[in-house]
């Protein structure tokens, strides 16, 4: 393993990509602790320190996806989730409105869709940032020195600052994808989770020393997490191979011989995307209800009903994961398009008539997607189970299990796969000596 790591920094292109990615992640972590103007950081820290005994599941949940920036009232406190939420909305609009999909398929249409998606992200950021300012005003009633400027100037400055921070994060993610290593948006979420691991481990040790957690239960939970990581890696690498035979064909003056290949359908075709999408959809209304709920009675009731540790929240969460597993698979792996390409290239699937290829591929995908979606949903609700069964704080359970494990393992496999491809392109030994890394594209 030492030789490939040395080769990464020996090849100029790979070294520059890795260093650029690290530099952008450092900027992200600096912004996560840089508070928005008008907030007294000392009073804010004292407020959350006083809340630490009872805990706030909603704040812990929002903090998890913002990389700890939400409780810091930082410029990146919304994280990258508004952009992901708008991506989901745009994907749904492309399916609902054929005219919009037609625009996306035209020359330059993809850039138009991306531009509209950015405008939509700004709108979502303004709504969420306004909700955050309302929450800050509610806190300032119990902590008078929290805001150092007036309410109206603070609202305007906070909305502008937080919205700009999210758009800057979106730009960082695009730059990492273009000039760095891995998928930029995924790496930002990955970095936010990893940054909270040391604090979660220290909090876990402190609770064990204080006698609030049983060491046997802690060992049992950690063993379960290790087992989940092993299952996630195995599942991410698993494939269902559909054999395809291509007949001899003449192109110009050349004759191409028959080929036998296969279509690799992953056991979980959508990867961790359904979990991220479901979390984004649940986080958006939850944040609005939690931050504005103190002023609106029905929103306050909704925030209590949709507690991240409650049955109602987790039921909707599981249903959304299953829905997005099917939805994203249909968007990325369209059986009609795949069958069309097979027929146009003179291919056939053994034992399946040409006109029945679409139905056969759809049948295979449906059999694969449902178990994969149930598997994702089961792992995603593990933190809630750990809190119920063993009394773990939500801040620890969310960081060390469930969704965080899925994201960390999936993004790590993708990044290693890209590094492997770059090393092989420069005629160097890959990161793994046995087998191949089969990642997924976020």
KEFINU-166073 format. One record per residue: residue in three letters; x, y, z of N, C-alpha, C, O in turn. Coordinates in steps of 0.2 Angstrom, whole numbers, plus 5000, padded with zeros to 4 digits. Example, Ala and Ser with C-alpha at 12.3 -4.5 7.8 and 13.67 -1.06 7.14 Angstrom:
# KEFINU-166073
Ala506649725039506249785039506649845039507149835042
Ser506449895035506849955036506450005039506750065040
# end
This chain:
# KEFINU-166073
Unk500449945000500050005000500450065000500250124998
Unk501150065003501550125003501750144996501750204995
Unk501850094992502050114985501550154981501750214978
Unk500950134981500450174978500350244981500250294977
Unk500350254988500350314991500850364989500750424988
Unk501450334988502050374986501950394979502150454977
Unk501650354975501550364968501050424967501150464962
Unk500550424971500050484971500450544971500250594968
Unk500950554976501250624976501850624972502150684971
Unk502050574968502550574964502350604957502650634953
Unk501750584955501450604948501150674949500750684954
Unk501350724945501150794946500450804946500150834950
Unk500050774941499350784940498950764946498550794948
Unk499150694948498750674954498950714960498450724964
Unk499550734961499750774967499350834967499150854972
Unk499350864962498950934961498250924963497950964966
Unk497950874960497250854962497050844969496650864972
Unk497550804972497450784979497550844983497150854988
Unk498050884982498150944986497650994985497451034990
Unk497351004979496851054978496151024982495851074985
Unk496050964982495450934986495550954993495050974996
Unk496150934996496250955003496251025005495951045010
Unk496451065000496451145001495651165002495551205006
Unk495251134997494551154997494251135003493751165006
Unk494351075006494051045012494251085018493851095022
Unk494951115018495151155023494751215023494551245029
Unk494551245018494151305017493451295020493151335023
Unk493251235018492551215020492551215028492051235031
Unk493051185031493051175038493151245042492951255047
Unk493551285039493651355042492951385042492751425047
Unk492551385036491951415036491451385040490951425042
Unk491551325042491051295047491051325054490651315058
Unk491651355056491751385062491751455062491851495067
Unk491651485056491651565056490951585057490551575052
Unk490751625062490051635064489851695059490251735056
Unk489151695058488851755054488951815058488951815064
Unk488951875055488951935059488351955063487851935061
Unk488551985069487951995073487751945079487351955082
Unk488151895079488051845084488651845089489251845087
Unk488451845096488951835101489151765102488751725105
Unk489751745100489951675100490051655107489851595108
Unk490251695111490251665118489651655121489551595125
Unk489151695120488451675123488151615119487751585122
Unk488251615113488051555109488351495112487951445113
Unk488951485113489251425116488951415123488851355124
Unk488851465127488651455133487851425133487751385137
Unk487551445128486851425127486851345125486451315128
Unk487251325120487251255118487551215124487351155124
Unk488051245128488351205133487751195138487751135141
Unk487351235140486851225144486351175142485951145146
Unk486251175135485751125132486051055132485651005130
Unk486751045133487050985132486750935136486750875134
Unk486550945142486350895147485650865144485650805145
Unk485250905142484550875139484650855132484250805130
Unk485050885128485050875121484550895117483950905120
Unk484650915111484150935106484150895100484650905096
Unk483750845099483850795093483750835087484150815082
Unk483350885086483250915080483950955078484150955072
Unk484150995083484851025081485350975080485750985075
Unk485450925083485950875082485850845075486350835071
Unk485250835073485050805066485250855061485650835056
Unk485150915062485350975057486050985057486350995052
Unk486350975063487050985063487450935060488050945057
Unk487150875060487450815057487650825049488150815047
Unk487150855046487150865039487550925037487750935031
Unk487650975042487951035041488751025043489051075043
Unk488950975045489650965047489751005054490351025055
Unk489251005058489351045064489351115064489451155069
Unk489151145058489151215057488451245059488451305060
Unk487951205060487251235061487251265069487051315070
Unk487551225073487551245080488051305081488051335086
Unk488551315076489051365077488751435074489051485074
Unk488151435071487851485067488351515063488451575062
Unk488651475059489251495054488951505047488351505046
Unk489351535043489151555036488951495032488651505027
Unk489151435034489051375031488451335035488451275034
Unk488051365039487651325043487151285040486851235042
Unk486951305034486451265030486751215026486451165024
Unk487451215026487751155022487651155015487451205012
Unk487651095012487551085005486851065003486651044998
Unk486451055009485851015008485351055004484951025000
Unk485251125004484851164999484951144992484451144988
Unk485551134990485751124983485551054981485251044976
Unk485551004986485350934985484550934984484250904980
Unk484250974989483550974989483251004982482850974979
Unk483651054979483451084973483551034967483251034962
Unk484150994968484250944963483750894962483550874957
Unk483450874968482850824968482250854965481950824961
Unk482150914967481550954964481650954956481150944952
Unk482250974954482350974946482250914943481950904937
Unk482550854946482450794943481750774943481450744938
Unk481350784948480550774947480250814942479850784938
Unk480450874941480150914936480350894929479850894925
Unk480950864928481150834922480650774920480550764914
Unk480450744925480050684923479250704922478950684918
Unk479050754926478350774926478250814920477650804917
Unk478650854918478550904912479050884906479650894906
Unk478750854901479150824895479450884891480050874889
Unk479150944891479451004888480151014891480651034888
Unk480151014898480751034902481350974900481950994899
Unk481150914900481550864898481850874891482450854890
Unk481450894886481650904880482150964879482650954875
Unk482051014883482551064884483251044886483751054884
Unk483250994891483850964894484250924889484850914890
Unk483850894884484250854879484450894873484850864869
Unk484250954873484550994867485251024868485551014874
Unk485551044863486251074864486251134868485851184867
Unk486651134873486651184878486151184883486051224888
Unk485651134883485051124887485251114894484951134899
Unk485851074895486051054902486251114906486151114912
Unk486651154902486851214906486251264908486251294913
Unk485751264904485151294906484851264912484651304917
Unk484751204912484451164918484851184924484651194930
Unk485551174924485951194929485951264932485951274938
Unk485851314927485751384929485051394933485051424938
Unk484551364930483851364934483951324941483651354946
Unk484351274941484451244948484751284953484651284959
Unk485251324950485651374955485151424957485151444963
Unk484751454953484251504955483751474960483651504965
Unk483551414959483151384964483451364971483151374976
Unk484151354970484451344977484551414981484451404987
Unk484551464977484551534981483951544984483851564990
Unk483351524981482751534984482651494990482351514995
Unk482851424990482751384996483251405001483051405007
Unk483851435000484251465005483951525008484051535014
Unk483651565004483351625007482751605012482651635018
Unk482351555010481851525015482151495021481851515027
Unk482651455020482951425026483251475031483251465037
Unk483651525027484051565031483551615035483751635041
Unk482951635032482451675036482251635042482151665047
Unk482151565041481851525047482451525052482251525058
Unk483051525050483551525055483651585059483751585065
Unk483451645056483451705059482951715064482951745070
Unk482351685063481751685067481951635074481751655079
Unk482351585072482551545078483051575082482951575088
Unk483451615079483951655083483651705087483851725093
Unk483051735085482751785089482351755094482351785100
Unk482151695093481851655099482351645104482151645110
Unk482951625103483451605107483651675111483751675117
Unk483651725107483851795110483351815116483551855120
Unk482751785116482351805122482551785128482451815134
Unk482851725128483151695134483851705135484151705141
Unk484251725130484951745130484951825127485051825121
Unk484851875131484751945129485351965125485352005120
Unk485951945127486651965124486851925117487351935115
Unk486351885115486551835109486651875103487151865099
Unk486251925102486351965096486652035097486452065102
Unk487152055094487552115095487252175091487452225092
Unk486752165086486452215082485752205082485452155085
Unk485352255079484652255079484352195075484752165071
Unk483752175077483452115074483352125066483552075062
Unk483152185064483052195056483752185053483752155048
Unk484252225055484952215052485152145052485452125047
Unk485052115058485352045058484952005054485351955050
Unk484352005053483951965048484251975041484351925038
Unk484352035039484552045032485252025031485451985026
Unk485752035036486452015035486451935036486851905032
Unk486051905040486151835041485851805035486151755032
Unk485351825032485051795026485551795020485651745016
Unk485851855019486351865014486951825015487251795010
Unk487151825021487851785023487751715022488151675019
Unk487151685025487051615024486951585017487151535015
Unk486551625014486451605007487051615002487151564999
Unk487451665003488151665000488551605002488951584998
Unk488551585008488951535011488751465007489251425005
Unk488151455007487951395003488051394996488351344993
Unk488051454992488151454985488951444984489151414980
Unk489351474989490051464989490251394990490651364987
Unk489851354994489951284995489851244989490151204987
Unk489251264986489151234979489651244974489851194971
Unk489951304974490551314969491151274971491451244967
Unk491251264978491851224980491751154978492151124975
Unk491151124979490951054976491051044969491350994967
Unk490851094965490951094958491751094956491951064951
Unk492051134959492751144958493151074960493651054956
Unk492951044965493250984967493150934962493550894960
Unk492550924960492350874955492750884948492950844945
Unk492850954946493250964940493950964941494250934936
Unk494250994946494950994947495250954952495850954953
Unk494850924956495150874962495050804961495050784955
Unk494950764966494850694966494150684969493950704975
Unk493750644966493050624969492550674967492650724963
Unk491950654969491350694968491350754974491350734980
Unk491350814972491450874976490850874982491050884987
Unk490250874979489650874984489750824989489550834995
Unk489850764987489850704992490450714996490350695002
Unk491050734994491650744999491450795004491750795009
Unk491050845002490950895007490450865013490650885019
Unk490050825011489650795016490050745020490050745026
Unk490450705017490950665020491450695025491550675030
Unk491650755023492150795027491750815033492050815039
Unk491150835033490750865038490650805043490650815049
Unk490550745041490450685046491050675049491050665055
Unk491650665045492250645048492450695053492750675058
Unk492350755052492550815057492250805063492550825068
Unk491650775064491350765070491450705074491350695080
Unk491850655070492050595074492450605080492350575085
Unk493050645080493350655086492950675092493050645098
Unk492550725091492150745096491650695099491550685105
Unk491350655094490950605096491250545100490950525105
Unk491850535098492250485102492450505109492350465114
Unk492650565109492750595116492150605120492250585126
Unk491650615118490950625121490750555124490550545129
Unk490950505119490750435121491150415127490950375132
Unk491850425127492250405132492050445139492150415144
Unk491850505138491650545144491050515148491050515154
Unk490550495143489950465146490150395149489850375154
Unk490550365147490750295150491150305156491050275161
Unk491550355157491950375163491450395168491450385174
Unk490950435166490450455171489950405173489550415178
Unk489950345170489450295171488750305168488350265170
Unk488750345163488050355160487950305155487350295153
Unk488450275152488450225147488750155150489350155152
Unk488450105148488750035150489250015145489150015139
Unk489850005148490449985143490249925139490449915133
Unk489849875142489749815138489249835132489349815126
Unk488749885133488349905128488749945122488649935116
Unk489249985125489650015120490049975115490049985109
Unk490349915118490749875114490249835109490449825104
Unk489649815112489149785107488949835101488949805096
Unk488849895103488649945098489249955093489149955087
Unk489849955095490449965091490549905086490749915081
Unk490449845089490449785085489949785080490149765074
Unk489349805081488849815076489049855071488849845065
Unk489349915073489549965068490049935063490049945057
Unk490549895066491049865062490749815057490949815051
Unk490249775059489949725055489549765049489449745044
Unk489249825051488849865046489349885041489149885035
Unk489949905043490349935038490549875033490649885027
Unk490649815036490849755031490249745027490449725021
Unk489649745029489049735025489049785019488849765014
Unk489149845021489049905016489549895011489449905005
Unk490249875013490749865007490549805003490649814997
Unk490349755006490149695002489549714997489549694991
Unk489049745000488449764996488649814990488449804985
Unk489049864992489249914987489649884981489649904975
Unk490049824982490449794977490049744973490249714968
Unk489449724976489049664973488749684966488549744965
Unk488749634961488449654955488049594952488149534954
Unk487549604948487149554944487349564937487149624934
Unk487649524934487949524927487349494922487249434923
Unk487149534918486749514912487149504906487349554903
Unk487149434904487549424898487249454892486649454891
Unk487649484887487449504881487949484875488549484876
Unk487649454870488049434864487949474858487349494857
Unk488449494855488449534849488649494843489149464843
Unk488249504838488449464832488949494828489149554829
Unk489149464822489649494818489349554814488749544812
Unk489649604813489349664809489949694805490549694807
Unk489749724800490149764795490049834796489549864795
Unk490649874797490549944798491049974793491649964794
Unk490850004787491250024782491549964778491249924776
Unk492249964778492649904775492849854781493249814779
Unk492649874787492949824792492449784795491849804795
Unk492649724797492149674800492349664807492949654809
Unk491849674812491949664819491649594821491149584819
Unk492049564824491849494826491349494832491249544835
Unk491149434833490649424838490949434845491549414846
Unk490549464850490849484856490349454862489749464861
Unk490549434867490149414873490349454879490949454881
Unk489849494881490049544886489449534891489049494891
Unk489349584896488849584901488649654903489049704902
Unk488049664905487849724908487949724916487549684919
Unk488349764919488349754926487849794930487849854930
Unk487349764933486849794937487049784944487149724947
Unk487249844948487449834955486849814959486249824958
Unk486949774964486449754969486049814972485449804973
Unk486449864973486049924975486249984970486750024971
Unk485849984964486050024959486050104960486450134957
Unk485650124965485650194967486150214972486250274973
Unk486550164975487050184980486750214986486250194988
Unk487050264989486850304995486450364993486150394997
Unk486250374986485850434984485150434988484950484990
Unk484850374988484150374991484150404998483750445001
Unk484750385002484750405009484850485009484550515013
Unk485350505005485450585005484850625003484650675006
Unk484550594998483950634995483350635001483050685002
Unk483250575004482750565009482850615015482450645018
Unk483550615017483750655022483650735021483450775025
Unk483750745014483750815012482950835012482850895015
Unk482550795010481850815010481550815017481150865018
Unk481750775021481550775028481850835032481450865036
Unk482450855030482750905034482450975033482451015037
Unk482250985026482051055024481351075028481351125032
Unk480851035028480251055032480351055040480151085044
Unk480851005042480950995049481351065052481151085057
Unk481751085048482151145050481651205050481651245055
Unk481251215045480751265045480251265052480151315055
Unk480051205053479551185059479951205065479651235070
Unk480551185066480951185072481151255073481151275079
Unk481351295068481551365069481051415070481051465074
Unk480451405066479951455066479351425071478851465073
Unk479451365073478851335077478651375084478151375086
Unk479151405087479051445093478551505092478251525097
Unk478451525086478051585084477351565081476851595081
Unk477351495078476751475075476551405078476951365079
Unk475951405081475751345085475751285081476051235084
Unk475451285075475451215071476151195069476251135068
Unk476551245068477251225066477651195072478051145071
Unk477451225078477751195084477551125085477951075087
Unk476951105084476651045085476950995080477050935081
Unk477051015074477350975068478050955070478250905069
Unk478451005073479150995075479150935080479650895080
Unk478650945085478650885090478450825087478750765089
Unk477950825082477750755079478350725075478450665075
Unk478750765072479250745067479950745071480450765068
Unk479950725077480550715080480950665077480750615076
Unk481650675076482050625072482050565076482250505073
Unk481950555082481950495086481250465086481150405089
Unk480750495083480050475084479850425078480250415073
Unk479350385079479150335075478850365068479050335063
Unk478450425068478250455063478750475058478750465052
Unk479250505061479850535056480150475053480350475047
Unk480350425057480750365054480250325049480550295044
Unk479650325050479250295045479250325038479350295033
Unk479150395039479250435032479950425029479950425023
Unk480450425033481050415031481250355027481550355022
Unk480950295030481050235027480650235020480950215015
Unk480050265020479650265014479950305008479950285002
Unk480250365010480650405006481250375003481450374997
Unk481650335007482150295005481950244999482350244994
Unk481450205001481250154996481050194989481150174984
Unk480650254990480450284984480950314980480950304974
Unk481450344983482050374979482450314976482850324971
Unk482550254980482850204977482650184970482950174965
Unk481950174969481650164963481650224958481850214952
Unk481550284961481550344957482250354953482350364947
Unk482750354957483450364955483650304950484050324945
Unk483450244951483650184947483350194940483650184935
Unk482750224940482350234934482650284930482650284924
Unk482950334933483250394930483950374927484050394921
Unk484350334931485050324929485050254924485450254920
Unk484650214926484650144922483950134919483550104922
Unk483850164913483150164910483150104905483550094901
Unk482750044907482749984903482649994896482849964892
Unk482150044894482050054887482650084883482750054878
Unk483050124886483650154883484150104882484450094877
Unk484250064888484750004887484549954882484949934878
Unk483949934882483649884877483749914870483949884865
Unk483649984869483750014862484450014860484549994854
Unk484950024864485650024863485849954861486249944856
Unk485549904865485749834863485549814856485949784852
Unk484949834854484649814848485049854842485149824837
Unk485149914843485549954838486249934837486449934831
Unk486549904842487249874841487249804839487749764839
Unk486649774837486549704835486749654841486949594840
Unk486549674847486649624853485949594855485449614852
Unk486049544859485449504861485649474868486249464869
Unk485149464872485249424878485049354877484449344875
Unk485449304879485349234878484649214881484549224887
Unk484249184877483549154880483049204880482449194882
Unk483149274878482649324878482549354871483049374868
Unk481949354869481749384862481949454862481949484868
Unk482049484856482249554856481749594858481849644862
Unk481049584857480549624859480349624866480049664869
Unk480649574870480549564877481149584881481149574887
Unk481649624878482249644882482049694888482249684893
Unk481649744886481449794891481049764897481249774902
Unk480649714895480249684901480749644905480649644911
Unk481149614902481649564906482149614910482249594916
Unk482349664908482849714911482449744917482649754923
Unk481849764916481349794921481249744927481249764932
Unk481149684925481049624930481649614934481549614940
Unk482249614931482849614935482949674940483149664945
Unk482849734937482949794941482449794947482649814953
Unk481849774946481349774951481549724957481449734963
Unk481849664955482049614960482649644964482749624969
Unk483049684960483649704964483549764968483749774974
Unk483149814966483049874969482649864976482849894981
Unk482149824976481749824983482249794989482249824994
Unk482549734988483049714993483549774995483749785001
Unk483849804990484349854991484049914995484349944999
Unk483449934993483049994996482949975004483050015008
Unk482749915005482549895012483249885016483249905022
Unk483749865013484449865016484649935018484849945024
Unk484549985013484750055015484350085020484550115025
Unk483650065020483250095025483350065032483350095037
Unk483550005032483749965039484349995042484350015048
Unk484850005038485450035040485350115042485650135047
Unk484950145039484850215040484450225047484650285050
Unk484050185049483750195056484150155061483850155067
Unk484750135060485150105066485250155071485150135077
Unk485450215070485550265075484950275080485050275086
Unk484350275077483750285081483650215085483450225091
Unk483850155083483750095087484250095092484150075098
Unk484850125091485450125096485250175102485350165107
Unk484850235100484650275105484150245109484050255115
Unk483650215106483150175110483350125114483150115120
Unk483750075112483950015115484550025120484549995126
Unk485050075119485650075123485650145126486150155130
Unk485250195125485250265128485850305125486050345129
Unk486050295119486650335116486350405115485750405112
Unk486750455116486550525114486450525106486850495102
Unk485950565104485850575096486550595093486650575087
Unk486850645096487450665093487950615091488350615086
Unk488050565096488550505095488250455090488550435085
Unk487550445091487250385087487250405079487350365075
Unk487150475078487050495071487750495067487850475061
Unk488250515071488950515068489250445067489650435062
Unk489150405072489450335072489050275068489250225069
Unk488550295066488150235063487650255058487550315056
Unk487350215054486750225050486950265044487450245040
Unk486650315043486750365037487550385036487750385030
Unk487850395041488550415041488950365038489450375035
Unk488850305041489250245038489150235031489650225027
Unk488550235029488350235021488750285017489050265012
Unk488750345020489050405016489750395016490150395011
Unk490050385022490850375022491050325018491550335015
Unk490750265019491050205015490950215008491450205004
Unk490350235006490250244998490650294995490950284990
Unk490750354999491150404996491950384996492250404991
Unk492150355001492850325001492950274995493450284992
Unk492450234994492550184988492550224982492950204977
Unk492150274981492150314975492850354974493150354968
Unk493050384979493750414979494250374977494750384973
Unk494350314980494850264979494850244972495350224969
Unk494150234969494150204963494450264958494750244953
Unk494250324959494550374954495350384955495650384950
Unk495550374961496350374962496650314958497150314955
Unk496250254959496550194955496550204948497050184945
Unk496050234945496050254938496550294936496850284931
Unk496650354940497250394938497950364939498350374934
Unk498050324944498650284944498750244938499350234935
Unk498250204936498350154931498450194924498750174920
Unk498150254924498250294918498950314917499250324911
Unk499250324923499950344922500450284923501050294925
Unk500150224922500550164922500850154929501450134930
Unk500550164934500750144941500250094944499750084942
Unk500550064949500150014952499550044956499650094959
Unk498950004956498350034959498350034967498850004969
Unk497850054970497850054977497649984980497849964985
Unk497349944976497249874978497549824973497549834967
Unk497849774976498249724972497749664970497849634965
Unk497249654973496749594972496049624970495849674974
Unk495749604964495149634962495149704960495649734959
Unk494549724959494449794957493949834961493449804964
Unk494049894962493549934965493049954961493149984955
Unk492449944963491849964959491450014963491049994967
Unk491550074961491150124965490550144961490350114956
Unk490250194964489550224961489650294961490050324964
Unk489350324956489350394955488850434958488250424957
Unk489050474963488550524967488350584962487950624965
# end
